[in-house]
């Protein structure tokens, strides 16, 4: 699984939203890239389909509902464009797997919007959470899987920029680095000895 060719179906995804749930708050932007090649990208900003917004969420993303209402893509067009991109970049015999940092949040918005506007989610129920993968790969407690903490362990930049595309690319590089690390088992973590190969 360390080979980049084995990552062809893995798509790193980040979304920026106006709040915590897609029933009440709009999806504002989508960024995606191939985990095996973060230079292969997709990005779109959406017209809001709901008007509720949490000021803190907008402050983090620096996105404006007013600007997106005028300049964003209609949600159906945005989701169609993303679906077409996925069909072009992911091998047809490998259904795509959504990869995200806190995947339950991103997958919830992605799945809701795909079903709301296209009636289908190309990712289905396939999602990989980078934090959960890091817990298993490095034998870490949940408290040690923040982005800055993991970035430090992997010698990566430790600040998410809250731009959906930039964050998706950073997540992809983090997953690549995690997959390249030897797995740590319970025995080695407890004794400080190297794990048996």
Backbone as JSON Lines, residues from 0, in Angstrom:
{"i":0,"aa":"X","n":[0.82,-1.2,0.0],"ca":[0.0,0.0,0.0],"c":[0.86,1.26,0.0]}
{"i":1,"aa":"X","n":[2.16,1.12,0.16],"ca":[3.04,2.28,0.13],"c":[3.23,2.81,-1.28]}
{"i":2,"aa":"X","n":[3.02,1.97,-2.31],"ca":[3.17,2.41,-3.68],"c":[2.1,3.44,-4.03]}
{"i":3,"aa":"X","n":[2.52,4.52,-4.73],"ca":[1.55,5.53,-5.11],"c":[0.49,4.98,-6.05]}
{"i":4,"aa":"X","n":[0.86,3.97,-6.84],"ca":[-0.13,3.38,-7.74],"c":[-1.26,2.72,-6.97]}
{"i":5,"aa":"X","n":[-0.98,2.27,-5.75],"ca":[-2.02,1.66,-4.91],"c":[-2.96,2.7,-4.35]}
{"i":6,"aa":"X","n":[-2.63,3.98,-4.5],"ca":[-3.47,5.05,-3.96],"c":[-4.4,5.64,-5.01]}
{"i":7,"aa":"X","n":[-4.5,5.03,-6.18],"ca":[-5.23,5.62,-7.29],"c":[-6.68,5.93,-6.96]}
{"i":8,"aa":"X","n":[-7.29,5.13,-6.09],"ca":[-8.71,5.32,-5.79],"c":[-8.94,6.27,-4.62]}
{"i":9,"aa":"X","n":[-7.88,6.69,-3.93],"ca":[-8.02,7.51,-2.74],"c":[-8.02,8.99,-3.11]}
{"i":10,"aa":"X","n":[-9.09,9.69,-2.74],"ca":[-9.27,11.09,-3.09],"c":[-9.36,11.91,-1.81]}
{"i":11,"aa":"X","n":[-8.39,12.78,-1.61],"ca":[-8.4,13.64,-0.43],"c":[-9.39,14.77,-0.65]}
{"i":12,"aa":"X","n":[-10.26,14.98,0.33],"ca":[-11.35,15.94,0.2],"c":[-11.4,16.84,1.43]}
{"i":13,"aa":"X","n":[-11.6,18.12,1.19],"ca":[-11.86,19.05,2.28],"c":[-12.99,19.96,1.85]}
{"i":14,"aa":"X","n":[-13.85,20.32,2.8],"ca":[-14.95,21.25,2.51],"c":[-14.9,22.39,3.5]}
{"i":15,"aa":"X","n":[-15.35,23.53,3.04],"ca":[-15.61,24.66,3.92],"c":[-17.11,24.89,3.93]}
{"i":16,"aa":"X","n":[-17.66,25.13,5.11],"ca":[-19.11,25.23,5.28],"c":[-19.44,26.45,6.14]}
{"i":17,"aa":"X","n":[-20.72,26.76,6.18],"ca":[-21.17,27.89,7.0],"c":[-21.64,27.46,8.38]}
{"i":18,"aa":"X","n":[-21.49,26.18,8.69],"ca":[-21.93,25.69,10.0],"c":[-21.72,24.2,10.11]}
{"i":19,"aa":"X","n":[-22.23,23.6,11.19],"ca":[-21.86,22.22,11.51],"c":[-22.66,21.12,10.83]}
{"i":20,"aa":"X","n":[-23.79,21.43,10.19],"ca":[-24.57,20.34,9.59],"c":[-25.22,20.79,8.29]}
{"i":21,"aa":"X","n":[-25.32,19.86,7.31],"ca":[-25.83,20.23,5.98],"c":[-27.33,20.42,5.91]}
{"i":22,"aa":"X","n":[-28.07,20.02,6.96],"ca":[-29.51,20.25,6.95],"c":[-29.83,21.73,7.12]}
{"i":23,"aa":"X","n":[-28.97,22.43,7.86],"ca":[-29.27,23.83,8.19],"c":[-28.29,24.84,7.61]}
{"i":24,"aa":"X","n":[-27.08,24.38,7.27],"ca":[-26.03,25.31,6.83],"c":[-25.51,24.91,5.45]}
{"i":25,"aa":"X","n":[-25.14,25.88,4.62],"ca":[-24.7,25.56,3.27],"c":[-23.26,25.09,3.2]}
{"i":26,"aa":"X","n":[-23.01,24.25,2.2],"ca":[-21.66,23.88,1.78],"c":[-21.15,25.01,0.9]}
{"i":27,"aa":"X","n":[-19.97,25.53,1.21],"ca":[-19.47,26.72,0.52],"c":[-18.38,26.42,-0.5]}
{"i":28,"aa":"X","n":[-17.5,25.48,-0.2],"ca":[-16.43,25.16,-1.15],"c":[-16.0,23.72,-0.98]}
{"i":29,"aa":"X","n":[-15.49,23.16,-2.08],"ca":[-15.01,21.79,-2.11],"c":[-13.62,21.8,-2.72]}
{"i":30,"aa":"X","n":[-12.69,21.15,-2.05],"ca":[-11.36,20.94,-2.62],"c":[-11.06,19.46,-2.62]}
{"i":31,"aa":"X","n":[-10.45,18.97,-3.68],"ca":[-10.13,17.55,-3.76],"c":[-8.86,17.36,-4.58]}
{"i":32,"aa":"X","n":[-8.13,16.3,-4.26],"ca":[-6.96,15.92,-5.04],"c":[-6.74,14.43,-4.89]}
{"i":33,"aa":"X","n":[-5.97,13.87,-5.8],"ca":[-5.61,12.47,-5.66],"c":[-4.55,12.33,-4.58]}
{"i":34,"aa":"X","n":[-4.73,11.36,-3.69],"ca":[-3.73,11.15,-2.64],"c":[-2.39,10.75,-3.27]}
{"i":35,"aa":"X","n":[-2.42,9.95,-4.32],"ca":[-1.2,9.53,-4.96],"c":[-0.52,10.6,-5.78]}
{"i":36,"aa":"X","n":[-1.25,11.67,-6.13],"ca":[-0.69,12.78,-6.9],"c":[-1.46,14.05,-6.54]}
{"i":37,"aa":"X","n":[-1.06,14.73,-5.46],"ca":[-1.8,15.91,-5.0],"c":[-1.85,17.06,-5.99]}
{"i":38,"aa":"X","n":[-1.09,16.98,-7.09],"ca":[-1.16,18.02,-8.11],"c":[-2.38,17.86,-9.01]}
{"i":39,"aa":"X","n":[-3.05,16.71,-8.95],"ca":[-4.28,16.48,-9.71],"c":[-5.43,16.93,-8.83]}
{"i":40,"aa":"X","n":[-6.04,18.07,-9.18],"ca":[-6.93,18.75,-8.24],"c":[-8.29,19.1,-8.84]}
{"i":41,"aa":"X","n":[-9.21,19.36,-7.91],"ca":[-10.54,19.92,-8.24],"c":[-10.87,20.94,-7.16]}
{"i":42,"aa":"X","n":[-11.44,22.07,-7.57],"ca":[-11.88,23.07,-6.6],"c":[-13.1,23.79,-7.16]}
{"i":43,"aa":"X","n":[-14.07,24.04,-6.28],"ca":[-15.25,24.8,-6.69],"c":[-15.83,25.51,-5.47]}
{"i":44,"aa":"X","n":[-16.37,26.69,-5.7],"ca":[-17.13,27.43,-4.69],"c":[-18.59,27.42,-5.11]}
{"i":45,"aa":"X","n":[-19.49,27.22,-4.13],"ca":[-20.9,27.0,-4.42],"c":[-21.75,28.19,-3.99]}
{"i":46,"aa":"X","n":[-22.82,28.43,-4.75],"ca":[-23.84,29.36,-4.3],"c":[-24.53,28.75,-3.08]}
{"i":47,"aa":"X","n":[-24.72,29.52,-2.02],"ca":[-25.37,28.96,-0.82],"c":[-26.82,28.58,-1.12]}
{"i":48,"aa":"X","n":[-27.22,27.39,-0.67],"ca":[-28.62,26.98,-0.83],"c":[-29.39,27.1,0.48]}
{"i":49,"aa":"X","n":[-28.73,27.62,1.5],"ca":[-29.33,27.93,2.78],"c":[-28.7,29.23,3.27]}
{"i":50,"aa":"X","n":[-29.44,29.97,4.09],"ca":[-28.94,31.28,4.5],"c":[-28.37,31.31,5.92]}
{"i":51,"aa":"X","n":[-28.57,30.24,6.68],"ca":[-28.02,30.21,8.03],"c":[-26.5,30.14,7.97]}
{"i":52,"aa":"X","n":[-25.84,30.85,8.89],"ca":[-24.39,30.83,8.93],"c":[-23.91,31.15,10.33]}
{"i":53,"aa":"X","n":[-22.86,30.46,10.75],"ca":[-22.21,30.78,12.01],"c":[-21.05,31.72,11.72]}
{"i":54,"aa":"X","n":[-21.01,32.88,12.36],"ca":[-19.93,33.84,12.08],"c":[-18.54,33.24,12.21]}
{"i":55,"aa":"X","n":[-18.34,32.33,13.19],"ca":[-17.02,31.74,13.38],"c":[-16.62,30.9,12.17]}
{"i":56,"aa":"X","n":[-17.58,30.18,11.58],"ca":[-17.28,29.34,10.41],"c":[-16.87,30.2,9.23]}
{"i":57,"aa":"X","n":[-17.57,31.31,9.03],"ca":[-17.23,32.2,7.92],"c":[-15.9,32.88,8.16]}
{"i":58,"aa":"X","n":[-15.61,33.2,9.41],"ca":[-14.33,33.84,9.72],"c":[-13.16,32.9,9.44]}
{"i":59,"aa":"X","n":[-13.35,31.62,9.73],"ca":[-12.29,30.64,9.5],"c":[-11.98,30.49,8.01]}
{"i":60,"aa":"X","n":[-13.03,30.41,7.2],"ca":[-12.83,30.16,5.77],"c":[-12.62,31.43,4.96]}
{"i":61,"aa":"X","n":[-12.96,32.58,5.55],"ca":[-12.89,33.86,4.84],"c":[-13.79,33.88,3.6]}
{"i":62,"aa":"X","n":[-14.85,33.09,3.64],"ca":[-15.81,33.08,2.54],"c":[-17.04,33.9,2.92]}
{"i":63,"aa":"X","n":[-17.65,34.53,1.94],"ca":[-18.79,35.4,2.15],"c":[-20.01,34.83,1.45]}
{"i":64,"aa":"X","n":[-21.14,34.71,2.17],"ca":[-22.37,34.23,1.54],"c":[-22.79,35.17,0.41]}
{"i":65,"aa":"X","n":[-22.6,36.46,0.62],"ca":[-23.01,37.43,-0.39],"c":[-22.18,37.27,-1.67]}
{"i":66,"aa":"X","n":[-20.87,37.13,-1.52],"ca":[-20.02,36.97,-2.71],"c":[-20.34,35.65,-3.42]}
{"i":67,"aa":"X","n":[-20.51,34.57,-2.63],"ca":[-20.78,33.29,-3.25],"c":[-22.14,33.26,-3.93]}
{"i":68,"aa":"X","n":[-23.12,34.0,-3.39],"ca":[-24.43,34.07,-4.05],"c":[-24.3,34.67,-5.44]}
{"i":69,"aa":"X","n":[-23.36,35.59,-5.61],"ca":[-23.16,36.25,-6.9],"c":[-22.18,35.51,-7.79]}
{"i":70,"aa":"X","n":[-21.15,34.89,-7.19],"ca":[-20.05,34.35,-7.99],"c":[-19.92,32.83,-7.94]}
{"i":71,"aa":"X","n":[-20.56,32.19,-6.97],"ca":[-20.41,30.74,-6.84],"c":[-21.17,29.98,-7.91]}
{"i":72,"aa":"X","n":[-20.82,28.69,-8.05],"ca":[-21.53,27.82,-8.98],"c":[-22.82,27.32,-8.35]}
{"i":73,"aa":"X","n":[-23.9,27.21,-9.14],"ca":[-25.1,26.54,-8.6],"c":[-24.71,25.16,-8.09]}
{"i":74,"aa":"X","n":[-25.23,24.74,-6.94],"ca":[-24.8,23.46,-6.36],"c":[-24.88,22.27,-7.3]}
{"i":75,"aa":"X","n":[-25.96,22.17,-8.07],"ca":[-26.08,21.02,-8.98],"c":[-24.95,21.02,-10.01]}
{"i":76,"aa":"X","n":[-24.63,22.2,-10.56],"ca":[-23.54,22.28,-11.54],"c":[-22.21,21.91,-10.88]}
{"i":77,"aa":"X","n":[-22.0,22.38,-9.65],"ca":[-20.75,22.09,-8.94],"c":[-20.6,20.6,-8.7]}
{"i":78,"aa":"X","n":[-21.67,19.94,-8.26],"ca":[-21.6,18.51,-7.98],"c":[-21.44,17.7,-9.26]}
{"i":79,"aa":"X","n":[-22.09,18.13,-10.35],"ca":[-21.9,17.45,-11.63],"c":[-20.46,17.55,-12.1]}
{"i":80,"aa":"X","n":[-19.88,18.76,-11.97],"ca":[-18.49,18.94,-12.39],"c":[-17.56,18.07,-11.57]}
{"i":81,"aa":"X","n":[-17.81,17.98,-10.27],"ca":[-16.96,17.14,-9.42],"c":[-17.11,15.67,-9.77]}
{"i":82,"aa":"X","n":[-18.35,15.24,-10.0],"ca":[-18.59,13.85,-10.38],"c":[-17.88,13.51,-11.68]}
{"i":83,"aa":"X","n":[-17.91,14.43,-12.64],"ca":[-17.22,14.21,-13.91],"c":[-15.71,14.12,-13.69]}
{"i":84,"aa":"X","n":[-15.17,15.0,-12.84],"ca":[-13.74,14.97,-12.54],"c":[-13.35,13.63,-11.93]}
{"i":85,"aa":"X","n":[-14.14,13.16,-10.97],"ca":[-13.85,11.87,-10.34],"c":[-13.82,10.75,-11.38]}
{"i":86,"aa":"X","n":[-14.77,10.78,-12.31],"ca":[-14.83,9.74,-13.34],"c":[-13.61,9.78,-14.25]}
{"i":87,"aa":"X","n":[-13.02,10.96,-14.41],"ca":[-11.85,11.1,-15.28],"c":[-10.56,10.67,-14.6]}
{"i":88,"aa":"X","n":[-10.44,10.9,-13.29],"ca":[-9.14,10.72,-12.63],"c":[-9.02,9.44,-11.81]}
{"i":89,"aa":"X","n":[-10.14,8.82,-11.47],"ca":[-10.1,7.57,-10.69],"c":[-10.39,6.42,-11.66]}
{"i":90,"aa":"X","n":[-9.55,5.37,-11.66],"ca":[-9.79,4.23,-12.56],"c":[-11.21,3.7,-12.42]}
{"i":91,"aa":"X","n":[-11.82,3.37,-13.56],"ca":[-13.24,2.97,-13.56],"c":[-13.49,1.7,-12.78]}
{"i":92,"aa":"X","n":[-12.46,0.86,-12.63],"ca":[-12.64,-0.4,-11.89],"c":[-12.35,-0.24,-10.4]}
{"i":93,"aa":"X","n":[-12.06,1.0,-9.95],"ca":[-11.77,1.25,-8.55],"c":[-12.69,2.36,-8.03]}
{"i":94,"aa":"X","n":[-13.79,2.01,-7.38],"ca":[-14.65,3.06,-6.83],"c":[-13.86,3.98,-5.91]}
{"i":95,"aa":"X","n":[-14.09,5.29,-6.0],"ca":[-13.28,6.22,-5.21],"c":[-13.54,6.09,-3.72]}
{"i":96,"aa":"X","n":[-12.5,6.36,-2.94],"ca":[-12.58,6.39,-1.49],"c":[-12.28,7.81,-1.04]}
{"i":97,"aa":"X","n":[-13.2,8.41,-0.3],"ca":[-13.0,9.76,0.23],"c":[-12.04,9.69,1.41]}
{"i":98,"aa":"X","n":[-11.03,10.54,1.39],"ca":[-10.06,10.64,2.48],"c":[-10.17,12.04,3.06]}
{"i":99,"aa":"X","n":[-10.28,12.15,4.38],"ca":[-10.38,13.47,4.98],"c":[-9.85,13.44,6.4]}
{"i":100,"aa":"X","n":[-9.55,14.61,6.89],"ca":[-9.11,14.77,8.27],"c":[-10.35,15.15,9.08]}
{"i":101,"aa":"X","n":[-10.83,14.22,9.88],"ca":[-12.18,14.25,10.45],"c":[-13.18,13.92,9.35]}
{"i":102,"aa":"X","n":[-13.02,12.76,8.75],"ca":[-13.84,12.33,7.62],"c":[-15.34,12.34,7.9]}
{"i":103,"aa":"X","n":[-15.82,12.03,9.12],"ca":[-17.27,12.06,9.32],"c":[-17.89,13.41,8.97]}
{"i":104,"aa":"X","n":[-17.19,14.5,9.27],"ca":[-17.74,15.84,8.97],"c":[-17.79,16.07,7.46]}
{"i":105,"aa":"X","n":[-16.66,15.87,6.79],"ca":[-16.62,16.13,5.34],"c":[-17.54,15.19,4.59]}
{"i":106,"aa":"X","n":[-17.51,13.88,4.94],"ca":[-18.36,12.92,4.24],"c":[-19.84,13.27,4.41]}
{"i":107,"aa":"X","n":[-20.23,13.75,5.59],"ca":[-21.63,14.09,5.82],"c":[-22.1,15.16,4.83]}
{"i":108,"aa":"X","n":[-21.31,16.23,4.68],"ca":[-21.68,17.29,3.73],"c":[-21.63,16.77,2.29]}
{"i":109,"aa":"X","n":[-20.56,16.04,1.95],"ca":[-20.41,15.55,0.59],"c":[-21.56,14.63,0.21]}
{"i":110,"aa":"X","n":[-21.86,13.66,1.07],"ca":[-22.93,12.72,0.76],"c":[-24.28,13.41,0.68]}
{"i":111,"aa":"X","n":[-24.56,14.3,1.62],"ca":[-25.84,15.01,1.61],"c":[-26.01,15.81,0.33]}
{"i":112,"aa":"X","n":[-24.98,16.53,-0.08],"ca":[-25.1,17.36,-1.27],"c":[-25.16,16.52,-2.55]}
{"i":113,"aa":"X","n":[-24.39,15.46,-2.63],"ca":[-24.5,14.6,-3.81],"c":[-25.91,14.03,-3.93]}
{"i":114,"aa":"X","n":[-26.46,13.54,-2.83],"ca":[-27.82,12.96,-2.89],"c":[-28.87,14.04,-3.11]}
{"i":115,"aa":"X","n":[-28.66,15.2,-2.54],"ca":[-29.63,16.28,-2.68],"c":[-29.74,16.74,-4.13]}
{"i":116,"aa":"X","n":[-28.61,16.81,-4.83],"ca":[-28.62,17.4,-6.17],"c":[-28.44,16.4,-7.3]}
{"i":117,"aa":"X","n":[-27.78,15.27,-7.07],"ca":[-27.59,14.29,-8.13],"c":[-28.3,12.97,-7.86]}
{"i":118,"aa":"X","n":[-28.77,12.77,-6.63],"ca":[-29.46,11.53,-6.31],"c":[-28.53,10.35,-6.09]}
{"i":119,"aa":"X","n":[-27.22,10.61,-6.03],"ca":[-26.25,9.52,-5.83],"c":[-24.96,10.12,-5.29]}
{"i":120,"aa":"X","n":[-24.21,9.31,-4.57],"ca":[-22.91,9.72,-4.04],"c":[-21.85,8.81,-4.65]}
{"i":121,"aa":"X","n":[-20.96,9.34,-5.51],"ca":[-19.94,8.48,-6.13],"c":[-19.06,7.75,-5.12]}
{"i":122,"aa":"X","n":[-18.93,8.3,-3.91],"ca":[-18.11,7.66,-2.89],"c":[-18.86,6.57,-2.14]}
{"i":123,"aa":"X","n":[-20.19,6.52,-2.29],"ca":[-20.96,5.56,-1.51],"c":[-20.71,5.77,-0.03]}
{"i":124,"aa":"X","n":[-20.42,4.68,0.67],"ca":[-20.1,4.76,2.1],"c":[-18.6,4.61,2.35]}
{"i":125,"aa":"X","n":[-17.8,4.81,1.33],"ca":[-16.36,4.61,1.45],"c":[-15.65,5.88,1.87]}
{"i":126,"aa":"X","n":[-15.15,5.9,3.09],"ca":[-14.43,7.06,3.6],"c":[-13.33,6.58,4.55]}
{"i":127,"aa":"X","n":[-12.18,7.24,4.47],"ca":[-11.05,6.93,5.34],"c":[-10.7,8.18,6.13]}
{"i":128,"aa":"X","n":[-10.72,8.06,7.45],"ca":[-10.39,9.18,8.32],"c":[-8.9,9.16,8.63]}
{"i":129,"aa":"X","n":[-8.19,10.25,8.3],"ca":[-6.75,10.31,8.52],"c":[-6.42,10.2,10.0]}
{"i":130,"aa":"X","n":[-7.22,10.81,10.87],"ca":[-6.96,10.75,12.31],"c":[-7.06,9.3,12.81]}
{"i":131,"aa":"X","n":[-8.1,8.59,12.41],"ca":[-8.26,7.2,12.84],"c":[-7.15,6.32,12.29]}
{"i":132,"aa":"X","n":[-6.77,6.57,11.03],"ca":[-5.66,5.8,10.45],"c":[-4.38,6.04,11.23]}
{"i":133,"aa":"X","n":[-4.13,7.3,11.62],"ca":[-2.92,7.62,12.39],"c":[-2.94,6.93,13.75]}
{"i":134,"aa":"X","n":[-4.1,6.86,14.38],"ca":[-4.19,6.15,15.67],"c":[-3.68,4.73,15.54]}
{"i":135,"aa":"X","n":[-4.13,4.05,14.48],"ca":[-3.74,2.65,14.3],"c":[-2.31,2.53,13.82]}
{"i":136,"aa":"X","n":[-1.92,3.37,12.88],"ca":[-0.59,3.24,12.28],"c":[0.53,3.55,13.28]}
{"i":137,"aa":"X","n":[0.3,4.59,14.11],"ca":[1.34,5.04,15.03],"c":[1.04,4.67,16.48]}
{"i":138,"aa":"X","n":[-0.06,3.94,16.71],"ca":[-0.44,3.53,18.05],"c":[-0.57,4.73,18.98]}
{"i":139,"aa":"X","n":[-1.4,5.7,18.57],"ca":[-1.57,6.95,19.3],"c":[-2.96,7.02,19.93]}
{"i":140,"aa":"X","n":[-3.1,7.69,21.05],"ca":[-4.43,8.0,21.57],"c":[-5.05,9.12,20.73]}
{"i":141,"aa":"X","n":[-6.37,9.2,20.75],"ca":[-7.08,10.23,19.97],"c":[-6.56,11.63,20.27]}
{"i":142,"aa":"X","n":[-6.23,11.9,21.51],"ca":[-5.78,13.24,21.91],"c":[-4.5,13.66,21.19]}
{"i":143,"aa":"X","n":[-3.74,12.7,20.67],"ca":[-2.48,13.01,20.0],"c":[-2.6,13.01,18.48]}
{"i":144,"aa":"X","n":[-3.84,13.11,17.98],"ca":[-4.03,13.07,16.53],"c":[-4.52,14.39,15.96]}
{"i":145,"aa":"X","n":[-4.27,15.49,16.66],"ca":[-4.58,16.79,16.06],"c":[-3.69,16.98,14.84]}
{"i":146,"aa":"X","n":[-4.08,17.87,13.95],"ca":[-3.26,18.08,12.75],"c":[-1.86,18.57,13.11]}
{"i":147,"aa":"X","n":[-1.72,19.57,14.0],"ca":[-0.35,20.0,14.35],"c":[0.49,18.89,14.97]}
{"i":148,"aa":"X","n":[-0.13,18.07,15.82],"ca":[0.61,16.99,16.46],"c":[1.11,15.98,15.44]}
{"i":149,"aa":"X","n":[0.23,15.55,14.54],"ca":[0.64,14.58,13.53],"c":[1.65,15.19,12.57]}
{"i":150,"aa":"X","n":[1.44,16.44,12.2],"ca":[2.39,17.09,11.28],"c":[3.78,17.12,11.89]}
{"i":151,"aa":"X","n":[3.87,17.4,13.19],"ca":[5.16,17.41,13.85],"c":[5.83,16.05,13.83]}
{"i":152,"aa":"X","n":[5.05,14.99,14.06],"ca":[5.61,13.64,14.06],"c":[6.09,13.24,12.67]}
{"i":153,"aa":"X","n":[5.48,13.83,11.64],"ca":[5.77,13.42,10.27],"c":[6.62,14.44,9.52]}
{"i":154,"aa":"X","n":[7.09,15.47,10.23],"ca":[7.92,16.53,9.64],"c":[7.22,17.21,8.47]}
{"i":155,"aa":"X","n":[5.95,17.56,8.68],"ca":[5.16,18.27,7.68],"c":[4.75,19.63,8.22]}
{"i":156,"aa":"X","n":[4.38,20.58,7.35],"ca":[3.85,21.87,7.84],"c":[2.66,21.62,8.76]}
{"i":157,"aa":"X","n":[2.57,22.38,9.86],"ca":[1.6,22.03,10.9],"c":[0.37,22.93,10.95]}
{"i":158,"aa":"X","n":[0.12,23.73,9.92],"ca":[-1.02,24.64,9.96],"c":[-1.94,24.41,8.78]}
{"i":159,"aa":"X","n":[-3.19,24.07,9.07],"ca":[-4.2,24.01,8.02],"c":[-4.57,25.44,7.63]}
{"i":160,"aa":"X","n":[-4.73,25.68,6.32],"ca":[-4.96,27.04,5.83],"c":[-6.44,27.38,5.68]}
{"i":161,"aa":"X","n":[-7.31,26.4,5.86],"ca":[-8.76,26.59,5.72],"c":[-9.14,27.11,4.35]}
{"i":162,"aa":"X","n":[-8.34,26.71,3.36],"ca":[-8.73,26.76,1.96],"c":[-8.96,25.31,1.57]}
{"i":163,"aa":"X","n":[-10.13,25.0,1.03],"ca":[-10.49,23.6,0.84],"c":[-9.47,22.84,-0.01]}
{"i":164,"aa":"X","n":[-8.97,23.45,-1.07],"ca":[-8.02,22.74,-1.92],"c":[-6.66,22.58,-1.23]}
{"i":165,"aa":"X","n":[-6.15,23.65,-0.64],"ca":[-4.85,23.55,0.05],"c":[-4.91,22.53,1.17]}
{"i":166,"aa":"X","n":[-6.01,22.5,1.91],"ca":[-6.12,21.54,3.01],"c":[-6.23,20.11,2.49]}
{"i":167,"aa":"X","n":[-6.95,19.93,1.38],"ca":[-7.04,18.59,0.79],"c":[-5.65,18.1,0.38]}
{"i":168,"aa":"X","n":[-4.84,18.99,-0.18],"ca":[-3.49,18.6,-0.58],"c":[-2.62,18.28,0.64]}
{"i":169,"aa":"X","n":[-2.76,19.07,1.7],"ca":[-2.0,18.8,2.92],"c":[-2.41,17.46,3.52]}
{"i":170,"aa":"X","n":[-3.69,17.16,3.51],"ca":[-4.17,15.87,4.02],"c":[-3.6,14.71,3.2]}
{"i":171,"aa":"X","n":[-3.55,14.9,1.88],"ca":[-3.02,13.84,1.01],"c":[-1.56,13.56,1.36]}
{"i":172,"aa":"X","n":[-0.78,14.61,1.54],"ca":[0.63,14.43,1.89],"c":[0.78,13.77,3.26]}
{"i":173,"aa":"X","n":[-0.12,14.1,4.18],"ca":[-0.07,13.48,5.49],"c":[-0.37,11.99,5.4]}
{"i":174,"aa":"X","n":[-1.37,11.61,4.61],"ca":[-1.68,10.19,4.48],"c":[-0.53,9.46,3.79]}
{"i":175,"aa":"X","n":[0.07,10.07,2.77],"ca":[1.24,9.46,2.14],"c":[2.34,9.19,3.18]}
{"i":176,"aa":"X","n":[2.61,10.2,4.01],"ca":[3.66,10.06,5.03],"c":[3.31,8.98,6.04]}
{"i":177,"aa":"X","n":[2.04,8.91,6.43],"ca":[1.62,7.88,7.38],"c":[1.78,6.49,6.79]}
{"i":178,"aa":"X","n":[1.4,6.35,5.52],"ca":[1.49,5.03,4.88],"c":[2.94,4.59,4.7]}
{"i":179,"aa":"X","n":[3.84,5.56,4.61],"ca":[5.25,5.23,4.44],"c":[5.93,4.85,5.74]}
{"i":180,"aa":"X","n":[5.28,5.19,6.87],"ca":[5.88,4.87,8.18],"c":[5.63,3.42,8.54]}
{"i":181,"aa":"X","n":[6.6,2.78,9.19],"ca":[6.35,1.42,9.69],"c":[5.25,1.45,10.75]}
{"i":182,"aa":"X","n":[4.38,0.45,10.72],"ca":[3.33,0.37,11.73],"c":[3.96,0.1,13.09]}
{"i":183,"aa":"X","n":[3.35,0.67,14.14],"ca":[3.8,0.46,15.51],"c":[2.81,-0.46,16.2]}
{"i":184,"aa":"X","n":[3.31,-1.54,16.84],"ca":[2.39,-2.42,17.56],"c":[2.41,-2.08,19.05]}
{"i":185,"aa":"X","n":[1.47,-2.68,19.79],"ca":[1.34,-2.39,21.21],"c":[2.61,-2.71,21.98]}
{"i":186,"aa":"X","n":[3.27,-3.82,21.65],"ca":[4.45,-4.25,22.39],"c":[5.57,-3.23,22.26]}
{"i":187,"aa":"X","n":[5.83,-2.76,21.04],"ca":[6.92,-1.81,20.85],"c":[6.6,-0.5,21.55]}
{"i":188,"aa":"X","n":[5.32,-0.1,21.55],"ca":[4.95,1.16,22.19],"c":[5.14,1.08,23.7]}
{"i":189,"aa":"X","n":[4.88,-0.1,24.27],"ca":[4.96,-0.24,25.72],"c":[6.39,-0.45,26.21]}
{"i":190,"aa":"X","n":[7.22,-1.11,25.39],"ca":[8.56,-1.44,25.85],"c":[9.64,-0.54,25.27]}
{"i":191,"aa":"X","n":[9.3,0.21,24.24],"ca":[10.29,1.04,23.57],"c":[11.16,0.27,22.62]}
{"i":192,"aa":"X","n":[10.89,-1.05,22.42],"ca":[11.67,-1.86,21.51],"c":[11.06,-1.81,20.12]}
{"i":193,"aa":"X","n":[11.89,-2.1,19.13],"ca":[11.4,-2.15,17.77],"c":[10.42,-3.31,17.63]}
{"i":194,"aa":"X","n":[9.38,-3.09,16.83],"ca":[8.42,-4.16,16.56],"c":[9.08,-5.22,15.68]}
{"i":195,"aa":"X","n":[8.66,-6.46,15.87],"ca":[9.17,-7.53,15.01],"c":[8.68,-7.3,13.6]}
{"i":196,"aa":"X","n":[9.49,-7.57,12.58],"ca":[9.06,-7.36,11.19],"c":[7.98,-8.36,10.82]}
